[in-house]
Amino acid sequence: DIFVDDTENANRHLTPKELVEEDPAMTEKRDSWEKTTSRLKEMKTELETFTYYMS
């Protein structure tokens, strides 16, 4: 069981980075995932722009 005495820390939102232990292999996977996610968002924007101009 995990008990948190500090209410401030208990109520704050944790990011995925904070949940992953800083193992170098996990850090590399996380960074790769973030880059992939960013690129997919860019591609979505490019596709939406292209679709807009084609209509």
ZIMO-V213141 format. One record per residue. N is the residue number from 1. PHI is phi in degrees with one decimal (NA if undefined). OMEGA is omega in degrees with one decimal (999 if undefined). BURIAL is b if it has 16 or more other ideal C-beta (glycine too) atoms within 10 Angstrom, else e. Layout:
n=N phi=PHI omega=OMEGA burial=BURIAL
n=N phi=PHI omega=OMEGA burial=BURIAL
This chain:
n=1 phi=NA omega=178.9 burial=e
n=2 phi=-115.5 omega=178.0 burial=e
n=3 phi=-117.0 omega=179.1 burial=e
n=4 phi=-114.3 omega=-179.8 burial=e
n=5 phi=-82.4 omega=-175.7 burial=e
n=6 phi=-84.5 omega=-177.1 burial=e
n=7 phi=-60.6 omega=-179.8 burial=e
n=8 phi=-59.5 omega=179.6 burial=e
n=9 phi=-70.6 omega=-178.6 burial=e
n=10 phi=-68.1 omega=-175.3 burial=e
n=11 phi=-91.6 omega=-176.7 burial=e
n=12 phi=-80.9 omega=-178.5 burial=e
n=13 phi=-80.1 omega=178.1 burial=e
n=14 phi=-92.3 omega=175.8 burial=e
n=15 phi=-87.0 omega=177.1 burial=e
n=16 phi=-55.7 omega=179.0 burial=e
n=17 phi=-59.3 omega=-177.8 burial=e
n=18 phi=-73.7 omega=-178.4 burial=e
n=19 phi=-85.3 omega=-178.5 burial=e
n=20 phi=-91.4 omega=176.8 burial=e
n=21 phi=-65.4 omega=-175.1 burial=e
n=22 phi=-80.1 omega=171.4 burial=e
n=23 phi=-80.9 omega=-176.6 burial=e
n=24 phi=-53.5 omega=179.6 burial=e
n=25 phi=-65.5 omega=179.3 burial=e
n=26 phi=-69.4 omega=178.0 burial=e
n=27 phi=-61.4 omega=179.7 burial=e
n=28 phi=-63.5 omega=178.5 burial=e
n=29 phi=-63.6 omega=-179.6 burial=e
n=30 phi=-64.2 omega=179.8 burial=b
n=31 phi=-62.1 omega=178.4 burial=e
n=32 phi=-63.3 omega=179.0 burial=e
n=33 phi=-62.6 omega=-179.9 burial=e
n=34 phi=-65.3 omega=178.3 burial=e
n=35 phi=-65.0 omega=179.2 burial=e
n=36 phi=-62.5 omega=179.4 burial=e
n=37 phi=-61.1 omega=179.6 burial=e
n=38 phi=-61.8 omega=-179.3 burial=e
n=39 phi=-65.2 omega=178.4 burial=e
n=40 phi=-63.6 omega=177.0 burial=e
n=41 phi=-64.7 omega=177.7 burial=e
n=42 phi=-62.8 omega=-179.5 burial=e
n=43 phi=-63.2 omega=178.4 burial=e
n=44 phi=-62.5 omega=178.9 burial=e
n=45 phi=-63.2 omega=179.3 burial=e
n=46 phi=-62.0 omega=-180.0 burial=e
n=47 phi=-65.4 omega=178.2 burial=e
n=48 phi=-63.4 omega=178.5 burial=e
n=49 phi=-64.4 omega=179.4 burial=e
n=50 phi=-60.7 omega=-179.9 burial=e
n=51 phi=-62.2 omega=179.1 burial=e
n=52 phi=-62.3 omega=-177.5 burial=e
n=53 phi=-72.6 omega=179.5 burial=e
n=54 phi=-81.5 omega=-177.6 burial=e
n=55 phi=-89.4 omega=999 burial=e
